[in-house]
């Protein structure tokens, strides 16, 4: 359940912050590229929070 919560948090972040709630792109390749970019940014922010150099207060 903890792993599932972590996965759901990523998708929730992508919908609210990453702009995937209402996408403006057409096509599977463009949408998958936006998804890859969004998850990459989410992973960087998550790694930064874990290591301490990113304080997620202003996000």
N, C-alpha and C positions, 0 to 999 in steps of 0.2 A: 504493500500500500504506500510506503514511503517513496518508492521508485515511481509509482504511478503519479503521485502528487507532484513530484519533480518534473515529470514529463508534461503534465497538465499545466503547470506554471509556465513552462516554455511556450506552449501554444496560447495561453492567455496573454502573455507578454507580447507575442507576435500580433495578436488581434488588437490590443490597446495601443502599444507603442510602435510596433513594427509596421503598422499600416496594412495588415492583411484582412481586416474586417470587411473592407470594401475595396478590392483591388482595381486598379485602373489598367492593368495589363491584359492583353488578349493572347492566348496561346499557352500551351503547356510548357514549352521551353522557357518562356519569359517568366511565367509564374513560378516554375521550379527554381529559376535563378534568383528571384526575389525571396523565395523561401529559404534558399541556401544562404543568401546574404543576411537575412533576418536572424536565422539561427546562429550564424557566425558571430554577429554582433552580440546576441544574447549570451553566447558562450564566453566572449571576451569580458562582458560586464560581470558575468557570474564568476569567472576566474579572478577578476580584479577585486571583487567583493571578498572572495575567500582569502586572497593573499593580503588584502588590506590597503592597496593603493587606490581603490575606487570606493568612495563613500556614496552610496546610492541615494543620498538625501535629496539631491536636486534633480533626480530623474522622475 
